[in-house]
Amino acid sequence: QGACVEAAIAQAAKRGDWVLLRNCHLECGWMFRLRQIYQQLHVGTTQQSFRLWLLVPPCADLPIDMLTSSVTVAYQAPASIKASIKSAMDSCLAEFDLYGCSSEGVPQWQMLYTTILAHGVLAGRCGFGLRGWHATCE
């Protein structure tokens, strides 16, 4: 997959697209190559709108110079179902007309709350591992 990723980064840098790489930390040897690719990106040839996103947990294999010259965003999932529901509701209150109705006549706040509750329960359940599930949650 390394050659495919390198080609995607090169093409995105020329066109100004975004590239998102997940789980780079699982291939420790490739992190050195990623650092070389990162250093070869030149300001003159790379489009200003180009972005390289890395979704990795904190790990020792991530090159320090990449971290220091990057914007680092950390997200910690809410610790409980209640916190998850509160966080989701706070972010949705300003965006939705909660008193409007859907085409089926169901109030939107009921559909939104049901979706948020289901997500909160499922996300909270992932912390228990395989007990009660047939496959792991991601």
Disulfide bonds with the S-S distance in Angstrom:
none
